[in-house]
Amino acid sequence: MLIRGYQLVNNATYPEIADNYARGLRMLKSLSCDVFLGAHGSYYDMEAKYAKLNASGANPYIDSKVIKNYVANREQAFRSELQKQTAAAKKP
C-alpha cells in the first residue's frame, strides 16, 4: 500500500496524501473479504495455498484473516513512516 519514497509530510503537490492513505486504510479495514488476491503472491502466501489446494478438500484461498493481517501490516508501515517523516519535518 505505501510505496517507498512517497512524501507524506509537507508534500506541496499532494498535500492531502497522508489523509488519503489513512482514509484508504480505514476503508479496507471495514470491508469483508473471504478471498484476498493481491498484486503479488507473497501478499497472501499463494504458493503455500496452492500446494494445499487439493490436499485437504477445503479451499485454502478462502481465509478472511489474510486481508486483515495484510492491512494491519500496511497500516503499521504507514504509521511508522508518517511518524518518521513528521519527526524529520520538525527538525531545524
PASEBA-1860 file (N, C-alpha, C; in nm, 3 decimals):
! residues 92
1> MLIRGYQL> 0.082/-0.120/0.000/0.000/0.000/0.000/0.086/0.125/0.000 ~ 0.182/0.134/0.089/0.268/0.252/0.093/0.393/0.224/0.011 ~ 0.414/0.305/-0.087/0.528/0.288/-0.175/0.644/0.371/-0.120 ~ 0.760/0.307/-0.110/0.877/0.377/-0.057/0.905/0.502/-0.139 ~ 0.945/0.605/-0.068/0.981/0.729/-0.133/0.868/0.829/-0.141 ~ 0.748/0.791/-0.102/0.637/0.886/-0.106/0.654/0.987/0.007 ~ 0.638/1.112/-0.027/0.648/1.219/0.072/0.510/1.239/0.133 ~ 0.496/1.198/0.258/0.368/1.205/0.328/0.349/1.337/0.402
9> VNNATYPE> 0.459/1.403/0.433/0.456/1.526/0.512/0.509/1.642/0.427 ~ 0.438/1.753/0.431/0.479/1.872/0.355/0.492/1.844/0.206 ~ 0.400/1.771/0.151/0.400/1.738/0.009/0.325/1.849/-0.065 ~ 0.399/1.935/-0.133/0.340/2.052/-0.198/0.247/2.013/-0.314 ~ 0.277/1.905/-0.383/0.194/1.867/-0.499/0.075/1.781/-0.460 ~ 0.078/1.722/-0.340/-0.032/1.636/-0.295/-0.042/1.650/-0.143 ~ -0.087/1.766/-0.095/-0.087/1.792/0.049/-0.174/1.698/0.131 ~ -0.275/1.638/0.071/-0.366/1.550/0.145/-0.327/1.402/0.136
17> IADNYARG> -0.206/1.372/0.094/-0.165/1.233/0.072/-0.177/1.149/0.198 ~ -0.130/1.198/0.311/-0.136/1.118/0.435/-0.281/1.093/0.477 ~ -0.364/1.195/0.465/-0.506/1.178/0.499/-0.572/1.076/0.406 ~ -0.537/1.078/0.279/-0.596/0.984/0.184/-0.548/0.841/0.211 ~ -0.421/0.825/0.246/-0.373/0.692/0.284/-0.451/0.641/0.405 ~ -0.464/0.725/0.508/-0.536/0.685/0.630/-0.681/0.649/0.598 ~ -0.746/0.728/0.515/-0.884/0.700/0.477/-0.893/0.568/0.400 ~ -0.799/0.543/0.310/-0.798/0.417/0.235/-0.780/0.297/0.327
25> LRMLKSLS> -0.694/0.310/0.426/-0.674/0.201/0.522/-0.800/0.177/0.604 ~ -0.866/0.284/0.647/-0.992/0.268/0.722/-1.096/0.197/0.636 ~ -1.103/0.233/0.509/-1.199/0.171/0.418/-1.167/0.022/0.401 ~ -1.040/-0.010/0.381/-1.002/-0.151/0.364/-1.033/-0.232/0.490 ~ -1.012/-0.174/0.608/-1.041/-0.246/0.732/-1.190/-0.270/0.750 ~ -1.273/-0.189/0.688/-1.417/-0.204/0.704/-1.477/-0.309/0.610 ~ -1.402/-0.352/0.511/-1.454/-0.447/0.412/-1.447/-0.591/0.461 ~ -1.539/-0.669/0.413/-1.537/-0.813/0.437/-1.480/-0.881/0.312
33> CDVFLGAH> -1.386/-0.969/0.332/-1.320/-1.032/0.218/-1.283/-1.175/0.255 ~ -1.335/-1.270/0.181/-1.303/-1.410/0.207/-1.182/-1.458/0.127 ~ -1.163/-1.401/0.008/-1.052/-1.442/-0.078/-0.974/-1.316/-0.115 ~ -0.850/-1.309/-0.070/-0.764/-1.195/-0.098/-0.660/-1.236/-0.200 ~ -0.664/-1.173/-0.315/-0.565/-1.197/-0.419/-0.498/-1.064/-0.447 ~ -0.375/-1.050/-0.402/-0.303/-0.925/-0.420/-0.222/-0.925/-0.547 ~ -0.157/-0.814/-0.572/-0.076/-0.798/-0.692/0.044/-0.891/-0.693 ~ 0.087/-0.934/-0.578/0.200/-1.026/-0.565/0.155/-1.145/-0.481
41> GSYYDMEA> 0.190/-1.264/-0.521/0.152/-1.385/-0.450/0.198/-1.388/-0.305 ~ 0.309/-1.321/-0.277/0.360/-1.318/-0.140/0.265/-1.247/-0.045 ~ 0.179/-1.159/-0.096/0.083/-1.087/-0.011/-0.011/-1.183/0.059 ~ -0.042/-1.295/-0.004/-0.141/-1.388/0.052/-0.092/-1.532/0.057 ~ 0.040/-1.550/0.051/0.103/-1.682/0.062/0.053/-1.778/-0.047 ~ 0.054/-1.728/-0.170/-0.003/-1.801/-0.283/0.056/-1.941/-0.301 ~ 0.187/-1.954/-0.296/0.249/-2.084/-0.324/0.210/-2.189/-0.220 ~ 0.210/-2.152/-0.094/0.172/-2.247/0.011/0.025/-2.285/-0.001
49> KYAKLNAS> -0.059/-2.189/-0.035/-0.202/-2.218/-0.051/-0.224/-2.307/-0.172 ~ -0.152/-2.283/-0.279/-0.166/-2.365/-0.399/-0.127/-2.510/-0.371 ~ -0.021/-2.527/-0.293/0.025/-2.662/-0.257/-0.080/-2.736/-0.175 ~ -0.161/-2.665/-0.099/-0.264/-2.726/-0.015/-0.398/-2.741/-0.086 ~ -0.409/-2.688/-0.207/-0.538/-2.677/-0.274/-0.613/-2.809/-0.285 ~ -0.549/-2.916/-0.324/-0.616/-3.044/-0.341/-0.594/-3.140/-0.225 ~ -0.507/-3.104/-0.134/-0.470/-3.196/-0.026/-0.581/-3.217/0.076 ~ -0.652/-3.112/0.113/-0.746/-3.125/0.224/-0.893/-3.123/0.182
57> GANPYIDS> -0.920/-3.086/0.061/-1.058/-3.073/0.018/-1.113/-2.934/0.042 ~ -1.063/-2.866/0.143/-1.104/-2.728/0.170/-1.022/-2.635/0.082 ~ -1.080/-2.524/0.043/-1.010/-2.427/-0.039/-0.926/-2.336/0.050 ~ -0.792/-2.347/0.046/-0.708/-2.266/0.134/-0.710/-2.117/0.101 ~ -0.758/-2.082/-0.016/-0.765/-1.941/-0.053/-0.879/-1.868/0.020 ~ -0.975/-1.943/0.070/-1.084/-1.882/0.146/-1.036/-1.865/0.289 ~ -1.000/-1.743/0.321/-0.942/-1.712/0.453/-0.957/-1.563/0.480 ~ -1.055/-1.527/0.556/-1.084/-1.386/0.581/-0.978/-1.316/0.665
65> KVIKNYVA> -0.891/-1.392/0.731/-0.787/-1.331/0.814/-0.673/-1.273/0.731 ~ -0.654/-1.323/0.612/-0.539/-1.281/0.531/-0.545/-1.132/0.501 ~ -0.657/-1.081/0.457/-0.668/-0.938/0.425/-0.654/-0.854/0.550 ~ -0.709/-0.901/0.661/-0.698/-0.826/0.786/-0.552/-0.814/0.828 ~ -0.478/-0.923/0.817/-0.336/-0.922/0.853/-0.255/-0.833/0.758 ~ -0.286/-0.841/0.630/-0.215/-0.760/0.532/-0.241/-0.612/0.557 ~ -0.364/-0.574/0.577/-0.398/-0.433/0.600/-0.336/-0.384/0.731 ~ -0.339/-0.466/0.835/-0.278/-0.427/0.962/-0.128/-0.404/0.945
73> NREQAFRS> -0.063/-0.489/0.869/0.080/-0.473/0.842/0.107/-0.345/0.765 ~ 0.026/-0.318/0.664/0.044/-0.197/0.582/0.012/-0.072/0.663 ~ -0.086/-0.081/0.752/-0.119/0.033/0.837/-0.003/0.063/0.931 ~ 0.057/-0.039/0.987/0.171/-0.019/1.076/0.286/0.045/1.000 ~ 0.313/-0.001/0.878/0.419/0.057/0.796/0.389/0.204/0.765 ~ 0.264/0.233/0.732/0.223/0.371/0.703/0.243/0.458/0.826 ~ 0.193/0.415/0.941/0.203/0.494/1.064/0.350/0.518/1.102 ~ 0.431/0.416/1.086/0.573/0.428/1.117/0.641/0.530/1.025
81> ELQKQTAA> 0.612/0.521/0.897/0.672/0.614/0.800/0.621/0.756/0.823 ~ 0.493/0.771/0.853/0.437/0.904/0.880/0.502/0.965/1.003 ~ 0.519/0.885/1.107/0.583/0.934/1.229/0.727/0.977/1.201 ~ 0.798/0.896/1.124/0.937/0.927/1.089/0.945/1.058/1.010 ~ 0.859/1.074/0.911/0.860/1.194/0.830/0.815/1.317/0.908 ~ 0.719/1.300/0.998/0.672/1.411/1.081/0.784/1.458/1.173 ~ 0.856/1.365/1.233/0.967/1.400/1.322/1.078/1.469/1.243 ~ 1.108/1.420/1.125/1.213/1.482/1.042/1.174/1.623/0.999
89> AKKP> 1.045/1.646/0.974/0.998/1.777/0.930/1.007/1.880/1.043 ~ 1.004/1.834/1.168/1.010/1.924/1.283/1.152/1.965/1.317 ~ 1.251/1.891/1.266/1.390/1.923/1.296/1.432/2.049/1.222 ~ 1.507/2.135/1.292/1.551/2.261/1.228/1.656/2.238/1.120
END
